[in-house]
Amino acid sequence: MCWTRQAELVDGLVELLVGLIHKINARAERKVEKELIGELTAVKGKRGIFSKMVNAAIEHPDERADRAAGGAAPPGDLCAGRGPVA
């Protein structure tokens, strides 16, 4: 009886832990998405830049996105102040 109750308690605690981890993960994902959307709204002429980047990616599928896009966006707009891309 004691082992059964102990197993039930451990199972309950594990379920609580898994639920907590999922909740933390969901919050982190929402925060990252919110930050990324905020960065998108700060770029002037983003539709034109986006269409140029998509066209460049289609024309040069084997190149990195920033190199394939070439001059699609002014320097710094692609990295939103994170410094140059290596």
Secondary structure as a PSIPRED ss2 file (coil, helix, strand):
# PSIPRED VFORMAT (PSIPRED V4.0)

   1 M C   1.000  0.000  0.000
   2 C H   0.000  1.000  0.000
   3 W H   0.000  1.000  0.000
   4 T H   0.000  1.000  0.000
   5 R H   0.000  1.000  0.000
   6 Q H   0.000  1.000  0.000
   7 A H   0.000  1.000  0.000
   8 E H   0.000  1.000  0.000
   9 L H   0.000  1.000  0.000
  10 V H   0.000  1.000  0.000
  11 D H   0.000  1.000  0.000
  12 G H   0.000  1.000  0.000
  13 L H   0.000  1.000  0.000
  14 V H   0.000  1.000  0.000
  15 E H   0.000  1.000  0.000
  16 L H   0.000  1.000  0.000
  17 L H   0.000  1.000  0.000
  18 V H   0.000  1.000  0.000
  19 G H   0.000  1.000  0.000
  20 L H   0.000  1.000  0.000
  21 I H   0.000  1.000  0.000
  22 H H   0.000  1.000  0.000
  23 K H   0.000  1.000  0.000
  24 I H   0.000  1.000  0.000
  25 N H   0.000  1.000  0.000
  26 A H   0.000  1.000  0.000
  27 R H   0.000  1.000  0.000
  28 A H   0.000  1.000  0.000
  29 E H   0.000  1.000  0.000
  30 R H   0.000  1.000  0.000
  31 K H   0.000  1.000  0.000
  32 V H   0.000  1.000  0.000
  33 E H   0.000  1.000  0.000
  34 K H   0.000  1.000  0.000
  35 E H   0.000  1.000  0.000
  36 L H   0.000  1.000  0.000
  37 I H   0.000  1.000  0.000
  38 G H   0.000  1.000  0.000
  39 E H   0.000  1.000  0.000
  40 L H   0.000  1.000  0.000
  41 T H   0.000  1.000  0.000
  42 A C   1.000  0.000  0.000
  43 V C   1.000  0.000  0.000
  44 K C   1.000  0.000  0.000
  45 G C   1.000  0.000  0.000
  46 K H   0.000  1.000  0.000
  47 R H   0.000  1.000  0.000
  48 G H   0.000  1.000  0.000
  49 I H   0.000  1.000  0.000
  50 F H   0.000  1.000  0.000
  51 S H   0.000  1.000  0.000
  52 K H   0.000  1.000  0.000
  53 M H   0.000  1.000  0.000
  54 V H   0.000  1.000  0.000
  55 N H   0.000  1.000  0.000
  56 A H   0.000  1.000  0.000
  57 A H   0.000  1.000  0.000
  58 I H   0.000  1.000  0.000
  59 E H   0.000  1.000  0.000
  60 H C   1.000  0.000  0.000
  61 P C   1.000  0.000  0.000
  62 D C   1.000  0.000  0.000
  63 E C   1.000  0.000  0.000
  64 R C   1.000  0.000  0.000
  65 A H   0.000  1.000  0.000
  66 D H   0.000  1.000  0.000
  67 R H   0.000  1.000  0.000
  68 A H   0.000  1.000  0.000
  69 A H   0.000  1.000  0.000
  70 G C   1.000  0.000  0.000
  71 G C   1.000  0.000  0.000
  72 A C   1.000  0.000  0.000
  73 A C   1.000  0.000  0.000
  74 P C   1.000  0.000  0.000
  75 P C   1.000  0.000  0.000
  76 G C   1.000  0.000  0.000
  77 D C   1.000  0.000  0.000
  78 L C   1.000  0.000  0.000
  79 C C   1.000  0.000  0.000
  80 A C   1.000  0.000  0.000
  81 G C   1.000  0.000  0.000
  82 R C   1.000  0.000  0.000
  83 G C   1.000  0.000  0.000
  84 P C   1.000  0.000  0.000
  85 V C   1.000  0.000  0.000
  86 A C   1.000  0.000  0.000
